[in-house]
Amino acid sequence: MIVFDNVAKHYPGGYVALDAISLRIAPGELVVLSGHSGAGKSTLLKLIPAIERPTSGTVRINGQDVSHLPRRAIPYLRRNIGMVLQDSHLLFDRPVYDNIMLPLIINGHPPGDAGKRVAAALELVGLHGRGKEFPAGLSGGEQQRVAIARAFVNRPSILIADEPTAHLDPAYAADIAELFKSFNGAGVTVLVVTHDVSLFRRWTPRRIALSHGRLMEE
């Protein structure tokens, strides 16, 4: 369960990114978040893994208040949250396999099982057999698949994505949307920020819209 209770986020200079946001996302929901540029979508996503902290109000993840979570506890929170942000942050000096393995190394996952998880993640995103390649040799869509595999390799219960289909051609965008639906079909709570809600429309997701930091539609 993801719960926002009267959440606001203000930045220096008086900019209000979010204002009085209250919403609940149930386990296993597929949620599409839309809104104009600067509406607060990315800020809302970043509050879930405590990349950002609210100025006021409370964010709870599976009953845990993450609004004032001690810094040392944040890695434990993020073990259960897969993140695909606008900048994929792939390591271009390391092969695809190492990029996907990184979260498992950070979490101290047993090496034997970690290798199996990376192989399964590569298979899931359609990159089987390409673990030795480097990100620079992949297309934009394939790089996005690597980022998604890395986000899912921990098998999180929550997956958040910020414009995962941006700058992709329609065929690649449709494939990426299918991937997120497949994760949701396996019971993962999926929250996707997208400018193209039509990519997900056939699965009738819950739709949430933001405008100037305020919730407009639930």
Secondary structure, 3 states (H helix, E strand, C coil): CEEEEEEEEEECCCEEEEEEEEEEECCCCEEEEEECCCCCHHHHHHHCCCCCCCCEEEEEECCEECCCCCHHHHHHHHCCEEEECCCCCCCCCCCHHHHHHHHHHHCCCCHHHHHHHHHHHHHHCCCCCCCCCCHHHCCHHHHHHHHHHHHHCCCCCEEEEECCCCCCCHHHHHHHHHHHHHHHHCCCEEEEECCCHHHCHHHCCEEEEEECCEEEEC
